[in-house]
Amino acid sequence: GVNSMASPVYVQGKILVLLANGLTAVVEPGDTPAVVGRNRLPGDSLDYGASPAIDGGRIYIRSRTKLWCIGTKG
């Protein structure tokens, strides 16, 4: 299986779980949590270990070689 070294983060009512291979699961919290989305950044099995950071409506995710900024323009 793929491990997660990053801490989950809560943003806009959802929980983001970043796995070491760059897969992010978007989880709707509640009595029965449900995965409502999945996103994948490029990389291999141990590229992502830092917890995502949230600032100004953007999510920052760091890999071993890149810093990704995900959000809307404006």
ABEGO torsion letter per residue (X at the ends): XBBBABBBBBBGGBBBBBBAAGBBBBBBBEABBBBABBBBBBEBAAABABBBBBBGGBBBBBBAABBBBBEBBX
